[in-house]
Amino acid sequence: MRDLEKVKSKNRIGKSTRHLDFGCGGNPRNPFHAEELITVDIQFHSNQVPTHRIEPGSQLPFEDETFDSISAYDVLEHLSREAPNNLFIFYMNELHRILRPGGVAVFVFPSFPHRDAFSDPTHVNFITSETVNFFINNQIRTTQPYEGILTNYRVITNSKLRRWKRWVYDSQLYETENVESLRRKISLLKRTILRGFLPQHRIWVLVKNF
């Protein structure tokens, strides 16, 4: 019985103690108010939070299952899909690797078909509402990895921000071990998201499967 309780406690979606903001830029974010904020970028920034600098395509300098939560704001659209080094897949795999089971990942980015997804010449990755399906365990993902994708998430939210304001969950809502706890965590994101982003942005809130 004690062992079972330990497993349940480990699998519970609880408070975020360590948060990673991937591609932090000059404005690192800590949407879940984690006790420890760690940032990663391809260049140093004069932030109060020290930035781990990485070269594009290099592995993230953290052990497996290091973080309770991760975020990437306006980053995914800059990750190239070009072969043989598909940075989009590579860093989705890396972020999944360093997130603990039951941990929450938040991605915010301009999405297709809004013109702002294309107008910025540094945007090299165009993401649709269906793209998330390749990173979760559903009908598109089988028991075999899809083109090198190693992630195993469940989707809590896959929505445009104008729908997010009305708290309308679309068909991408999946059950978790503790949905109410996760929704309380997500509520902490509202002010951060609505302050800095426009309706062309899409948000993914994903939970790493146990």
N, C-alpha and C positions, 0 to 999 in steps of 0.2 A: 504493500500500500504506500509506503514512504517513497519507494522508487517511482511509482506512478505519479505521486504528487510532484516529485522533482521534475518529471517529464512535462507535466502540465504547466508548471511554473516556467520552465525553460521555453515552452512553446507559446507562452502568453505574449500578446502584443502590448508592451508596457511603455514606460517612459523612455525617451531617447537620452542616453547618457553621452554617447559620442556621435557626432554628426560630421559628415564630410560634404563640403560644398565643392563640386567638381567644376572647373572652369570659372573660378570665383571672380576674376577680373578685379576691378577696383572697389567692388561692392559685395563683399562676402555675406552670405545669407545663412541664417540659422532658424528655419521656419518652425521647428519643433521646440525651440528654446532648450536645446541640449546643454548639458553642463560643460561639455568640451566641444569646441568647434575647430575643425581642421580643414585647410583649404589646399587645393591643387590647381595649378595653371601652367601654361607653357612659358610664362614669364613672371618675374617678380613684380609685386605691387607693394606700394607703401601703405599697407593696411596695418591695423592694430593686431590682426591675426597673421602670424607668419605663414608664408605660402611655400608649399612644397613644389618646386619647379621640376617639370618633366619635359622630355623631348617628345614631340608627336610620334606616336607609335610605340612608346616605351611603356613597360608594365608599371602599374601603380605601386608605390613603395610601401605597401601595407600587407600584413598577413591576412589569411582567409578569415572571414567572419569577424572583422575588426569593428565594424560600425553598426549602430542601431538604426541609423537613418542616413540617407544620402539625398543630395539635390543637385540638379544641373539646370540652371536658368539660361536660356538663349545660348546653348552650347551644341546640342545635337545637330542643328542645321549646319554647323561648321565642320562636321566630321565626314570626311570623304568616303564614298562607297567604292572607289576605284580599286580594282584588283591589281596585284594580289594582296595588298594590305588594306582591307576594308576597315577603316578606323571606326566606323559606326558600329559594326558588329564587335570589333575588338574591345572597345571601351564599354559597350553594354555588357559584354562578358566579364570584363574586369570589375565593373561596379557591382555586378551580381556576386562575384567571387568574394569581395571584401565586406559584403552586407551579411549580417547574421540572419539565420532562418527566422522568419516572422518580422524582419526589419522592413521599413517602408522606404520606397524610392519615389522621389518627386521630380518630374521632368516638365519643363515649360518651354515652349518653342513656337515660332510662327509656322503655321501649317498650310498645306495645300487646301483649297485653291486660292487663298488670299494673295494678292499681288505682292505684298511685302515679303512673302516667303521667297519670291524670285527676284525682286528689285535689288536687293543687296548683293553685289558681286562676290562677296565672301561666302554666301550661302551655297553649299555644294551638296546638300542632302535635303531632299524634298519629301516631307513626311505627310501621310494621309491618316485618316481615322482608322484605317485597317492595318497600318504598319505595326501597331502594338501586338497584333495577333501572332506575329512571328516570334515574340519573346515570351509567350505564355503557353501553358499546357492545355491546348484545346484542339479543335478539329484540324487546324493547319499544322500545328506541331504534333508529330507522332512520337513514338517512343524513341526514334532516332533523331539526332541533331539535324537541324535544317541549315545547310550551307555554313556550317561552323558555329551556329548559334548554340550556346551552352546554357542559356538562362532558363529559369523555371519560375515565373512570376504568376500571380493572380492579379487581375485588374479590379481596382476599386472605383477609379474614375478615368474615363477617356472622353473628354468633353472640351468644347470650345468655351472660352471664359465667359462669353455672354450667357451661355446656358448655366455655367457654374454659379452665376449670381442668383439664379432662381433655384439652386440646389436641385436641378433636374438630373437624375442619374439615367444614363442611357443603357442600352442592352449589354454594355460591357461590365455591369456590376456582378461581381462574384462574391461568394460567401467566404468569410475568414473565420478563424477560431474565435475572434472577439471583435466583431464588426462595430459594435457601439464604442468600444475603446478607440478603435481606429478613427471612427467618425469624429470623436472628440478631438483627436490629434489633428485631423484634417481641418477642423474649424479654426485652428490656430493659424492656418495658412491664409485665410480669407483676406485679412487686411494687407498682408504682404503682397498677395497676387493682385488684388484690385487696385492697389496704389501704383504699381509699376508696369502693368501690362495692359495691352489693348485687345479688342475682340478677335484680332487675327491670330492670337496665341491659343494654342491647345495645351491642356494639362493632362499628364498621365500621373496617377497615383497607383503605385504597384506594391504588392507585398510578396516577399520572397517565400516560396513554399518551403515547408519543413522537410 
